[in-house]
Amino acid sequence: MKKIIKVISLFLIIVVFSEVSYASEYLNNVEFTQKRMDENITWSGKEWITDKYPPQISKNAMEFTDIEENKTVKNRLQNSRYIYVWTGNDYLVYRSDHDYKGYDKQKYLYRLSADFQQILNTYEIPNWINYMEFVDDKIFIATENVFPSVSDGRVLGINSSEFEIYYSYDCDEWTKVDYEDNYYIDMHKVNNKLLIDNYLYSDGDFDKVIYETHYSRPTYKVGEFLCEEDKKNEKKTEDNTVLAFSNDGVYFIYQVIDKKMEGVQDIFVVGDEIVIEDYRYYYTCNKEEVFSQLREKLPNNSVYVKFNGDILGFDEPPIIEDGSTLVPMRFLFEQMRADVVWDSETQTATATIDNKAVTFSIDNVNARINNKPAKMDVPARLVNGKTMVPLRFLLENMGYDVDWDADSRTAIVNS
């Protein structure tokens, strides 16, 4: 059972009324080199593996070993592209290519022996698989219904609809996850939860993540990090590419690449390199040049704010000062629909909701509640250009309840 205790010394920092900006953290410049790659490879969970049968496998993504062909397996899998997922004992294999000639065969999942020489079982699945993830003892798949596009009796290609999520314990019986948004689904495992688009899913519960100025949802899994192309970043120009990285799907940090790409199709890790695939080329850089910065700058043991049921994805991640939690607040003011007046000369803000008003200043523990003197344990601060204030002091004096979930390190705010 989760332990919920009343917050005694929890504080949040609030971004106040400075102009809207993106997260203040950007990675140092990393050089990307244009390359060509002859094979499509993925990480199975055990080794690097090509997407054909028989596959080639590698521990370092550079030197590959050929796997002996089994004709029976070859005839079953045919000349299609596949994703191989290591379960710990064998492989789960599913098609990765959209093929209108064999669209009906995309609704099968194969269990392949560890030596690739025998199909141990064949499972009929609800729809074509886009993503597969293992969480605890469940297998999750994000699917789409694929069907031929026909005109005058001729099959011209394929269409897709009905994007859905299912889970299973054994691949024989699949249970549909009750997820409302079925336009398109990105699904990745993060911190033993599923990030499904901008929802964190665990034990049947969905927590929506609302971002302050961040544009889109994570699309790619790059090693231990989530990643996406950010086309609306403040530093995006016609001559560069901007990537957004996250380790939890809530807080992001950004990488500006001084190369114009024609449209990012995939981002993944191969050996010691990060690979970006666009319509025409592959671009690579040294993995550790990026990962070392991400591990240093992305927060660990993050503090989260759940406001009226939604997790707030602040531009500036929360920090701790003298045992108190400080979280950006500008976005929170928007969620509160508070009226705010900012005096730039005195660096003083007054936030008002209904008949409740709180006034505070930067670096000053003295505040006013409905024009009566009050004192904060921690003063408002200016951090990376963001104005920050204590949450408990601010919200409880404006009529909100604040609780603390110690297990998830989440401040739970309800009106």
C-alpha positions as CSV (number, residue, x, y, z in Angstrom):
1,M,0.0,0.0,0.0
2,K,1.3,3.4,-0.9
3,K,2.1,5.6,2.1
4,I,0.4,9.0,1.8
5,I,1.5,11.5,4.4
6,K,0.6,15.2,4.9
7,V,3.3,17.5,3.6
8,I,5.1,19.2,6.4
9,S,8.0,20.9,4.7
10,L,7.3,20.4,1.0
11,F,8.0,23.5,-1.2
12,L,7.6,24.1,-4.8
13,I,9.1,26.8,-6.9
14,I,7.0,28.6,-9.4
15,V,8.0,30.1,-12.6
16,V,6.4,33.5,-12.7
17,F,5.7,35.9,-15.5
18,S,9.0,36.1,-17.2
19,E,8.5,35.5,-20.9
20,V,7.7,31.9,-22.0
21,S,10.9,30.0,-22.7
22,Y,12.0,26.4,-23.1
23,A,13.9,24.4,-20.6
24,S,17.1,26.2,-19.7
25,E,19.3,23.1,-20.1
26,Y,20.8,22.3,-23.5
27,L,23.6,19.8,-24.1
28,N,27.0,20.9,-25.4
29,N,27.5,20.6,-29.1
30,V,28.2,17.1,-30.4
31,E,29.5,16.4,-33.9
32,F,27.3,14.2,-36.1
33,T,28.8,12.4,-39.1
34,Q,26.8,11.5,-42.2
35,K,27.0,7.8,-43.1
36,R,25.3,5.0,-45.0
37,M,24.2,1.8,-43.3
38,D,23.7,-1.4,-45.2
39,E,21.7,-3.4,-42.7
40,N,18.7,-2.7,-40.5
41,I,19.5,-3.8,-37.0
42,T,17.8,-3.7,-33.6
43,W,18.7,-4.6,-30.0
44,S,16.9,-7.8,-29.0
45,G,17.6,-7.5,-25.3
46,K,20.5,-9.9,-25.8
47,E,22.4,-8.8,-28.8
48,W,22.3,-6.7,-32.0
49,I,20.3,-8.5,-34.7
50,T,19.4,-7.9,-38.3
51,D,15.8,-7.9,-39.4
52,K,15.8,-10.8,-41.8
53,Y,15.7,-14.6,-41.4
54,P,18.2,-16.1,-40.9
55,P,19.5,-13.1,-39.0
56,Q,23.0,-12.0,-38.3
57,I,23.9,-11.3,-34.6
58,S,26.5,-9.1,-32.9
59,K,27.6,-8.1,-29.4
60,N,29.1,-4.8,-30.6
61,A,27.1,-4.0,-33.7
62,M,30.3,-4.1,-35.8
63,E,31.3,-7.8,-36.2
64,F,28.3,-10.0,-37.1
65,T,27.9,-13.8,-37.0
66,D,25.8,-15.6,-39.6
67,I,23.0,-17.8,-38.2
68,E,22.4,-21.2,-39.9
69,E,19.3,-21.2,-42.0
70,N,16.5,-23.7,-41.1
71,K,14.3,-24.2,-44.2
72,T,11.1,-24.9,-42.2
73,V,11.5,-21.7,-40.3
74,K,12.5,-19.8,-43.5
75,N,9.3,-21.0,-45.2
76,R,7.1,-19.9,-42.3
77,L,8.7,-16.5,-42.0
78,Q,9.2,-15.9,-45.7
79,N,11.2,-12.9,-47.0
80,S,9.8,-10.3,-44.5
81,R,11.4,-8.0,-42.0
82,Y,11.1,-8.9,-38.4
83,I,11.8,-7.6,-34.9
84,Y,13.4,-10.2,-32.5
85,V,12.7,-9.7,-28.8
86,W,14.6,-11.9,-26.3
87,T,12.5,-13.2,-23.4
88,G,15.3,-14.7,-21.4
89,N,14.7,-18.2,-22.8
90,D,13.7,-17.7,-26.5
91,Y,12.7,-15.0,-28.9
92,L,9.3,-13.4,-29.7
93,V,9.3,-12.4,-33.4
94,Y,6.9,-10.2,-35.2
95,R,6.8,-8.5,-38.6
96,S,8.1,-4.9,-38.8
97,D,7.3,-4.1,-42.5
98,H,4.1,-2.9,-43.9
99,D,3.4,-5.2,-46.8
100,Y,0.0,-5.0,-48.4
101,K,0.5,-8.4,-50.1
102,G,0.9,-10.2,-46.8
103,Y,-1.0,-7.9,-44.5
104,D,-3.0,-10.8,-43.1
105,K,0.3,-12.5,-42.0
106,Q,1.1,-9.5,-39.8
107,K,-1.4,-10.7,-37.2
108,Y,0.9,-13.5,-36.0
109,L,3.5,-13.6,-33.3
110,Y,6.1,-16.4,-33.4
111,R,8.1,-17.9,-30.5
112,L,11.5,-18.9,-31.9
113,S,14.0,-21.1,-30.2
114,A,17.2,-19.6,-28.8
115,D,19.3,-21.1,-31.6
116,F,16.9,-19.8,-34.3
117,Q,16.2,-23.3,-35.6
118,Q,12.7,-24.0,-34.5
119,I,9.4,-22.2,-34.2
120,L,8.1,-23.2,-30.8
121,N,4.7,-21.7,-31.1
122,T,2.6,-19.4,-33.3
123,Y,0.1,-17.0,-31.7
124,E,-2.7,-15.1,-33.4
125,I,-2.6,-11.5,-32.1
126,P,-5.3,-8.9,-32.3
127,N,-3.6,-6.6,-34.8
128,W,-0.2,-5.7,-36.4
129,I,2.4,-4.8,-33.7
130,N,4.1,-1.4,-33.5
131,Y,5.7,-1.8,-30.1
132,M,6.3,-4.5,-27.6
133,E,7.4,-4.0,-23.9
134,F,7.8,-6.2,-20.9
135,V,6.6,-4.8,-17.5
136,D,6.8,-7.1,-14.5
137,D,5.2,-10.3,-15.7
138,K,3.1,-8.9,-18.5
139,I,3.8,-8.5,-22.3
140,F,2.4,-5.3,-23.7
141,I,1.8,-4.7,-27.4
142,A,0.7,-1.5,-29.1
143,T,-1.1,-2.5,-32.3
144,E,-2.8,-1.1,-35.4
145,N,-5.3,-2.7,-37.7
146,V,-3.8,-3.0,-41.2
147,F,-5.9,-3.6,-44.2
148,P,-5.5,-3.2,-48.0
149,S,-6.4,-0.1,-49.9
150,V,-8.4,-1.2,-52.9
151,S,-9.5,0.8,-56.0
152,D,-11.3,-0.8,-59.0
153,G,-10.4,-4.2,-57.7
154,R,-6.7,-3.4,-57.5
155,V,-4.8,-3.4,-54.2
156,L,-2.9,-0.1,-54.2
157,G,-1.3,-0.3,-50.7
158,I,-2.4,-0.5,-47.1
159,N,-4.4,1.6,-44.7
160,S,-4.4,1.4,-40.9
161,S,-6.8,2.3,-38.1
162,E,-7.9,1.2,-34.6
163,F,-4.7,1.7,-32.7
164,E,-5.0,-0.3,-29.5
165,I,-3.0,-1.7,-26.6
166,Y,-3.2,-5.3,-25.3
167,Y,-1.4,-7.3,-22.6
168,S,-0.9,-11.0,-22.0
169,Y,0.9,-13.3,-19.6
170,D,1.4,-16.1,-22.1
171,C,0.7,-14.7,-25.6
172,D,-2.3,-17.0,-25.9
173,E,-4.9,-14.7,-24.3
174,W,-4.8,-10.9,-24.8
175,T,-6.6,-8.3,-22.7
176,K,-7.3,-4.9,-24.2
177,V,-6.1,-1.9,-22.2
178,D,-8.8,0.7,-21.8
179,Y,-7.1,3.6,-23.6
180,E,-9.2,6.3,-25.1
181,D,-6.8,8.0,-27.6
182,N,-6.5,5.6,-30.6
183,Y,-5.3,7.9,-33.2
184,Y,-1.7,6.7,-33.0
185,I,0.2,5.1,-30.2
186,D,3.8,5.5,-29.1
187,M,4.6,3.1,-26.2
188,H,7.9,2.8,-24.2
189,K,8.9,1.4,-20.9
190,V,10.3,3.9,-18.5
191,N,11.0,3.4,-14.7
192,N,9.0,0.1,-14.8
193,K,6.0,2.0,-16.2
194,L,4.6,2.5,-19.7
195,L,4.7,5.9,-21.2
196,I,1.8,5.7,-23.7
197,D,1.9,8.9,-25.7
198,N,1.8,11.5,-22.9
199,Y,0.2,9.1,-20.3
200,L,2.1,7.2,-17.6
201,Y,0.4,3.8,-17.2
202,S,0.8,1.5,-14.2
203,D,-1.5,-1.2,-12.7
204,G,-4.5,-0.1,-14.8
205,D,-4.2,3.6,-14.0
206,F,-3.4,6.4,-16.5
207,D,-1.7,9.6,-15.3
208,K,-1.8,12.3,-18.0
209,V,1.4,14.4,-18.4
210,I,0.7,18.1,-19.3
211,Y,3.8,19.9,-20.6
212,E,4.5,23.5,-20.1
213,T,6.0,24.5,-23.5
214,H,7.3,21.1,-24.6
215,Y,5.8,20.3,-28.0
216,S,5.4,16.6,-28.7
217,R,5.5,13.1,-27.1
218,P,8.6,10.8,-27.0
219,T,8.8,8.7,-30.1
220,Y,12.0,6.8,-29.9
221,K,13.9,4.8,-27.2
222,V,17.6,5.6,-27.4
223,G,19.5,3.4,-25.0
224,E,18.1,4.2,-21.5
225,F,16.6,7.5,-22.7
226,L,13.4,8.6,-24.5
227,C,13.9,10.9,-27.5
228,E,12.1,12.8,-30.1
229,E,12.7,15.5,-32.7
230,D,11.5,18.9,-31.4
231,K,10.4,20.9,-34.4
232,K,9.0,23.8,-32.3
233,N,12.0,24.4,-30.0
234,E,13.0,28.0,-29.6
235,K,16.4,27.2,-31.1
236,K,15.1,25.4,-34.1
237,T,16.1,27.0,-37.5
238,E,16.0,25.9,-41.1
239,D,19.6,24.8,-40.9
240,N,19.6,22.6,-37.8
241,T,17.8,19.8,-36.0
242,V,16.8,19.8,-32.3
243,L,16.3,16.6,-30.2
244,A,14.6,16.3,-26.9
245,F,15.7,13.7,-24.4
246,S,14.1,12.5,-21.2
247,N,14.6,9.7,-18.6
248,D,11.1,9.8,-17.3
249,G,8.8,11.2,-20.0
250,V,8.1,14.3,-17.8
251,Y,11.2,16.5,-17.8
252,F,13.3,17.1,-20.9
253,I,16.7,18.4,-22.0
254,Y,17.6,19.5,-25.5
255,Q,20.4,18.8,-28.1
256,V,20.9,21.2,-31.0
257,I,22.5,19.5,-34.0
258,D,24.1,21.8,-36.6
259,K,22.8,19.8,-39.5
260,K,19.6,20.1,-41.4
261,M,17.9,16.7,-41.7
262,E,15.2,15.9,-44.2
263,G,12.9,14.4,-41.7
264,V,13.8,12.1,-38.8
265,Q,12.6,8.6,-39.3
266,D,14.3,6.8,-36.4
267,I,16.8,7.4,-33.6
268,F,18.6,4.4,-32.0
269,V,21.8,3.2,-30.6
270,V,24.2,0.9,-32.5
271,G,27.3,-0.1,-30.6
272,D,29.1,3.0,-29.4
273,E,27.1,5.3,-31.6
274,I,23.8,7.1,-31.6
275,V,22.2,6.8,-35.1
276,I,19.7,9.2,-36.6
277,E,17.9,8.0,-39.7
278,D,16.3,10.6,-42.0
279,Y,14.8,10.1,-45.5
280,R,18.2,10.0,-47.2
281,Y,21.1,9.3,-44.8
282,Y,22.2,8.1,-41.4
283,Y,23.9,10.5,-39.0
284,T,26.0,9.2,-36.1
285,C,27.8,10.5,-33.1
286,N,29.7,9.0,-30.2
287,K,27.1,7.7,-27.7
288,E,28.9,8.6,-24.5
289,E,29.4,12.2,-25.6
290,V,25.6,12.6,-25.3
291,F,24.8,10.1,-22.6
292,S,27.4,11.4,-20.1
293,Q,25.8,14.9,-20.4
294,L,22.3,13.4,-20.1
295,R,23.2,11.5,-16.9
296,E,24.7,14.6,-15.4
297,K,21.9,17.1,-16.3
298,L,18.7,15.1,-16.3
299,P,17.4,14.8,-12.7
300,N,17.5,11.6,-10.8
301,N,15.0,10.9,-8.0
302,S,12.9,13.6,-9.4
303,V,10.1,15.3,-7.6
304,Y,6.7,15.4,-9.4
305,V,3.6,17.5,-9.0
306,K,0.2,16.0,-9.7
307,F,-2.3,18.8,-10.0
308,N,-6.0,17.8,-10.0
309,G,-5.0,14.4,-11.4
310,D,-2.5,15.5,-14.1
311,I,1.3,15.4,-13.8
312,L,2.9,18.7,-14.6
313,G,5.8,18.6,-17.0
314,F,7.6,21.8,-16.0
315,D,10.3,23.2,-18.2
316,E,12.7,23.4,-15.3
317,P,12.8,20.2,-13.2
318,P,12.3,20.4,-9.4
319,I,15.2,21.0,-7.1
320,I,15.9,20.5,-3.4
321,E,17.1,23.4,-1.1
322,D,17.8,22.8,2.5
323,G,15.5,19.8,2.6
324,S,12.7,21.6,0.9
325,T,11.4,20.8,-2.6
326,L,11.3,23.6,-5.1
327,V,9.4,23.3,-8.4
328,P,8.9,25.8,-11.2
329,M,5.6,27.5,-10.8
330,R,4.7,29.6,-13.8
331,F,2.9,26.7,-15.4
332,L,1.2,25.9,-12.1
333,F,-0.2,29.4,-11.9
334,E,-1.8,28.7,-15.3
335,Q,-3.3,25.5,-14.0
336,M,-4.6,27.4,-11.0
337,R,-6.0,30.1,-13.3
338,A,-4.6,32.6,-10.8
339,D,-4.4,36.4,-11.6
340,V,-0.9,37.5,-11.2
341,V,0.7,40.9,-10.9
342,W,4.5,41.2,-11.2
343,D,6.6,44.2,-10.1
344,S,9.9,44.0,-11.9
345,E,11.5,46.8,-9.9
346,T,11.0,45.1,-6.5
347,Q,10.8,41.5,-8.0
348,T,7.5,41.0,-6.1
349,A,4.6,38.9,-7.3
350,T,1.0,38.9,-6.1
351,A,-1.2,35.9,-7.0
352,T,-4.9,36.1,-6.5
353,I,-7.7,33.5,-6.7
354,D,-11.2,34.5,-5.7
355,N,-10.8,36.4,-2.4
356,K,-7.4,35.0,-1.5
357,A,-4.1,36.8,-2.3
358,V,-0.5,35.9,-1.6
359,T,2.4,38.3,-2.1
360,F,6.1,37.3,-2.1
361,S,9.4,38.6,-3.3
362,I,12.6,37.0,-4.5
363,D,15.1,36.0,-1.8
364,N,12.8,37.3,1.0
365,V,11.1,35.0,3.5
366,N,8.6,37.7,4.4
367,A,5.3,37.5,2.5
368,R,1.7,38.7,2.9
369,I,-1.5,36.8,2.9
370,N,-4.6,38.9,2.2
371,N,-2.3,41.9,3.1
372,K,-1.4,40.4,6.5
373,P,2.3,39.6,7.3
374,A,3.4,36.0,7.0
375,K,6.7,34.2,6.9
376,M,8.0,31.4,4.6
377,D,10.5,28.8,5.6
378,V,12.3,29.1,2.3
379,P,12.1,32.3,0.2
380,A,11.2,32.6,-3.4
381,R,14.3,32.1,-5.6
382,L,15.4,32.9,-9.2
383,V,16.8,29.7,-10.7
384,N,18.0,29.6,-14.3
385,G,15.9,32.6,-15.0
386,K,12.8,31.1,-13.4
387,T,11.0,32.6,-10.4
388,M,10.4,30.0,-7.7
389,V,8.2,30.0,-4.6
390,P,7.3,27.5,-1.8
391,L,4.4,25.3,-2.9
392,R,2.9,24.4,0.5
393,F,2.9,28.0,1.6
394,L,1.4,29.3,-1.6
395,L,-1.2,26.6,-2.4
396,E,-2.5,26.0,1.1
397,N,-3.0,29.7,1.6
398,M,-4.9,29.7,-1.6
399,G,-7.3,27.0,-0.6
400,Y,-5.6,23.8,-2.0
401,D,-4.9,20.5,-0.3
402,V,-1.3,19.2,-0.6
403,D,-0.3,15.6,0.2
404,W,3.0,13.8,-0.3
405,D,3.3,10.3,-1.8
406,A,6.7,9.2,-0.5
407,D,6.9,6.1,-2.8
408,S,6.6,8.1,-6.0
409,R,8.1,11.4,-4.7
410,T,5.0,13.2,-5.8
411,A,3.2,16.3,-4.4
412,I,-0.5,15.7,-4.9
413,V,-2.5,18.9,-5.2
414,N,-6.2,19.0,-5.2
415,S,-8.6,22.0,-5.2
